[in-house]
Amino acid sequence: MTYILHHTDCIEWLDAQPENSFEAIITDPPYGLKEYSIDEQAKLRNGNRGGMWRIPPTLNGTTRAPLPRFTVLDEDDLKSLYQFFFIWGTKASRVVVPGAHMFIATNTFLSHILCAALTDSGWERRGEVARLVQTLRGGDRPKNAEEEFSDVTVMPRSAWEPWELLRKPLDGRVQDNLRRWKTGGLRRDSPERPFTDIVPSERTPQEERKIVNHPSLKPQRFMRYIVRAALPLGEGRILDPFMGGGSTIAAAEYIGYTSVGVEIDQHYYDLAVNAIPLLANLYKETQSANSTEQQVHATPVTAPFAPLLQGQLF
Ligand SMILES: C[S@@+](CC[C@H](N)C(=O)[O-])C[C@H]1O[C@@H](n2cnc3c(N)ncnc32)[C@H](O)[C@@H]1O
């Protein structure tokens, strides 16, 4: 086993770590801040009446996973969000080596605040990865006036999930940083193909949800693709300070990278302990750890993306 898990608050935990101990961070934080509070988790576990979690309508007879409702955040919540990520960004930057990358999941409502806080805390923004996934967010007509404004959509139907890409400032040139710290760039998909920032994906498969019932579980194929890219020379340690059900750690385990996960909630921590070896074992017969490119490009491209991708990128 090449991973270590901690059941604790990552904010305090980060302060106790030595400087320069990780080569990459890959994480999916509670960016709404409220949705993982004790109150909101109680509402979710008690059937979710009036909380931040919304149960999307059943689709083709299939019950959908709960989604957090970010539009309920007010001005003060947004300020707290900035402050939280400013402090967290400072602490996270201390524990990674120069040139270390961070991939951090977000959403289109909040990504600007997250990026402002992280860049103000010293990280450089290096771009954004688009995980193409058809969600049920947005796309509705004006509430209670659907017929009158039948040609109107209030917000776009979201068909992608942004993952912000940041880097701790380099120590010298990229080549110097690579030699000294093993970081500074991203691992190529293959000699012919660089890591690419549009990634065809899928909703997290039922097979994975059955292993671990976490409301924000990310799919292994996507996680394996970004986890592999995060260490340019394939050397170093990955940190996920908001581990949830363990999808980052499982992907690192599959690739053969050493990793550390931190989770504050006892229930999710216990789920992750059981789930990580099972998730890491999935799809082994069809994929090799050296080619996550094969896996991600084998992901079925669903209807809205097919014209976009055809003949262009993949
Ligand atoms: C969005 S979920 C991550 C889900 C994960 N990507 C997965 O695929 O399972 C965020 C997780 O962070 C945890 N969390 C919230 N605040 C935390 C803190 N201060 N320290 C550690 N974990 C925290 C929550 O309990 C939740 O499980």
The ligand as a Tripos MOL2 file, in Angstrom:
@<TRIPOS>MOLECULE
LIG
   27    29     1     0     0
SMALL
NO_CHARGES

@<TRIPOS>ATOM
      1 C1        -16.4670   17.5300   -2.3670 C.3       1 LIG1
      2 S1        -16.0410   16.3130   -1.1960 S.3       1 LIG1
      3 C2        -14.7240   15.4060   -1.9610 C.3       1 LIG1
      4 C3        -15.2080   14.2060   -2.7310 C.3       1 LIG1
      5 C4        -14.0800   13.4390   -3.3860 C.3       1 LIG1
      6 N1        -13.5350   14.1700   -4.4970 N.3       1 LIG1
      7 C5        -14.5500   12.0770   -3.8640 C.2       1 LIG1
      8 O1        -14.4420   11.7840   -5.0860 O.co2     1 LIG1
      9 O2        -15.0440   11.3070   -3.0420 O.co2     1 LIG1
     10 C6        -15.2280   17.2650    0.0190 C.3       1 LIG1
     11 C7        -14.8690   16.4830    1.2800 C.3       1 LIG1
     12 O3        -14.0950   17.3350    2.1370 O.3       1 LIG1
     13 C8        -14.4100   17.0180    3.4780 C.3       1 LIG1
     14 N2        -13.9980   18.1750    4.2960 N.ar      1 LIG1
     15 C9        -14.6640   19.3290    4.5150 C.ar      1 LIG1
     16 N3        -13.9310   20.1610    5.2880 N.ar      1 LIG1
     17 C10       -12.7630   19.5030    5.5710 C.ar      1 LIG1
     18 C11       -11.5910   19.8380    6.3070 C.ar      1 LIG1
     19 N4        -11.4680   21.0050    6.9290 N.pl3     1 LIG1
     20 N5        -10.5850   18.9310    6.3670 N.ar      1 LIG1
     21 C12       -10.6920   17.7370    5.7430 C.ar      1 LIG1
     22 N6        -11.7810   17.3610    5.0310 N.ar      1 LIG1
     23 C13       -12.7930   18.2310    4.9250 C.ar      1 LIG1
     24 C14       -15.9150   16.7520    3.4380 C.3       1 LIG1
     25 O4        -16.3400   15.9750    4.5460 O.3       1 LIG1
     26 C15       -16.0820   16.0400    2.1030 C.3       1 LIG1
     27 O5        -16.0690   14.6410    2.2470 O.3       1 LIG1
@<TRIPOS>BOND
     1     1     2 1
     2     2     3 1
     3     2    10 1
     4     3     4 1
     5     4     5 1
     6     5     6 1
     7     5     7 1
     8     7     8 2
     9     7     9 1
    10    10    11 1
    11    11    12 1
    12    11    26 1
    13    12    13 1
    14    13    14 1
    15    13    24 1
    16    14    15 ar
    17    14    23 ar
    18    15    16 ar
    19    16    17 ar
    20    17    18 ar
    21    17    23 ar
    22    18    19 1
    23    18    20 ar
    24    20    21 ar
    25    21    22 ar
    26    22    23 ar
    27    24    25 1
    28    24    26 1
    29    26    27 1
@<TRIPOS>SUBSTRUCTURE
     1 LIG1         1 GROUP 0 **** ****
